[in-house]
Amino acid sequence: MREIPLAFEPLKTAVDHLLAAGGKRIRPVLVLLTGRLYRPTDEALINLAAAVEMLHTATLVHDDLIDGSLLRRGVPTLNAIWTPAATVLTGDYLFAYAASLAARTENVRVMAIFARTLMTICQGELHQQFGNRATMLNREDYLRRIYAKTAAMFELATEAAAVLAQAPEPQVQALRQYGVDLGIAFQIMDDILDFTGDARVLGKPVGNDLRQGLATLPVLLYLEEHPDDPLIPRILAGSSGDEALIEEAVRRIRNSEAIPRAIAEAEVLVRRGQAQLQSLPDGPAREALRWIGEQILRRDR
Amino acid sequence: MREIPLAFEPLKTAVDHLLAAGGKRIRPVLVLLTGRLYRPTDEALINLAAAVEMLHTATLVHDDLIDGSLLRRGVPTLNAIWTPAATVLTGDYLFAYAASLAARTENVRVMAIFARTLMTICQGELHQQFGNRATMLNREDYLRRIYAKTAAMFELATEAAAVLAQAPEPQVQALRQYGVDLGIAFQIMDDILDFTGDARVLGKPVGNDLRQGLATLPVLLYLEEHPDDPLIPRILAGSSGDEALIEEAVRRIRNSEAIPRAIAEAEVLVRRGQAQLQSLPDGPAREALRWIGEQILRRDR
């Protein structure tokens, strides 16, 4: 029975559409570079790299549906061109596909890390969507959110690749911490770009987080400096649909000290992550991992 | 970072709500009985049983959302009491939870079967939702749909449990085939109950499939016997919202030979599945697996 293929053309089209849109592919690059620290790239590492990118794609499909985002990487999202039902199921299929690729590593610990990461991501997303708005302006809460949203998958990439490449346990832990630090820095830069970026380069509109009533690091730092500015709390509280007000808020934050201060925080994390690399085998792979930290600080998309 | 729990009370409430609603728990029972053929129930088998039931629950959450079903097991579905976004994310979380439980078996082959099953289920659901309506009245297509929808998870339960219990490979295959046959019979009986069942016993309304324009085995058999009855094709083609017409169609099918013929088909499958058990170790576990076949034929919910 299992042999009968459930050929379903629209699913193939959807997956092609998603993958052709590109993206930075930073997560699979982290997997492959981590593996290269220890051995030539093999089938298992390639499967893991594909699994991580597929998992990332699956979460984007459901996130875009939930947020009602219509554009990503400069192309329409799946929910913009398909029904909600098809979008839910395609995301589910991609989760399953990712799990199937991870299973091909034939490594039990990798599978466990993989499942744990997916739970963290889902919990974080639920927390962001439906959590207590009162704690939203809390720095601790912000870090927890972006850990779940982004850093957990960077951590998966580096930790699982190190496990698969049979790195010594202290180096697995160093790479795991490197993944967490770079992941948080990556998301901070993402949150900065939502204020400073060029919509054409980003492939999506700016000011999105504020429009959704989401307080990111630039907002938290701006509010520290301007505790008496009533505009931002008003937007956050009311999810104001007034586009002119949101544009004004974006302008104020973009021109404030909050931006360089947020960049400085991202840089501290990148430096701490890069410092973890000192204990690892020297060579081009380690140098490339260091370089990725620099690239994160120079992101323009 | 990972140590910080993302305590999220509504998720716990939702999971409690789903699990407290009960259900027949036939899938975890299949896991535990299969395991007991070979050894005392251990931690790994219990984790697998929980993983299979959790995966089943996850698929129900997304299915009910997609179908807009408001009642299951006599209690409101998650989508009836929560937002679509929360429902999507809770389903995702349950998939992740199921994968995490499966990973605790620490068996690579079990994990691979698990991931493959989830892909089959998603593809089948996509096919059912968006496939070509022209092939819908095809018997082959019906069997493929219910394999993906139900039998694949029965197959997962028995095959993975046999693998985990280190059954000899021919017995793994016999148990796998038993799972497929009983799963298809189980779904045929489910499709019959949608015409003959008591809504109060079922915990959900009857005539659902027809209302959604879905042709199940009783419909296919009825159309074979009554090729000139225009009512059924009219409902299937138009997804007629006319409740009186749907009730009349349910009545005609319920009182036709299609019902005993469909039951007879389910019985053939149950007998074939039970015959697979002959090669397995004798004892109470095997007797219980045989008995499950009988119970499937006697389903009233």
Interface residues (C-beta under 8 A of the other chain):
Chain A: M1 R2 I4 L6 F8 P10 L11 H62 L65 I66 P84 A85 A86 V88 L89 T90 G91 D92 Y93 F95 A96 Y97 A99 S100 A102 A103 R104 E106 N107 V108 M111 A112 F114 A115 R116 L118 M119 T120 I121 C122 Q123 G124 E125 L126 H127 Q129 F130 G131 R144 Y147 A148 A151 A152 E155 V180
Chain B: M1 R2 I4 L6 F8 P10 L11 H62 L65 I66 P84 A85 A86 V88 L89 T90 G91 D92 Y93 F95 A96 Y97 A99 S100 A102 A103 R104 E106 N107 V108 M111 A112 F114 A115 R116 L118 M119 T120 I121 C122 Q123 G124 E125 L126 H127 Q129 F130 G131 R144 Y147 A148 A151 A152 E155 V180
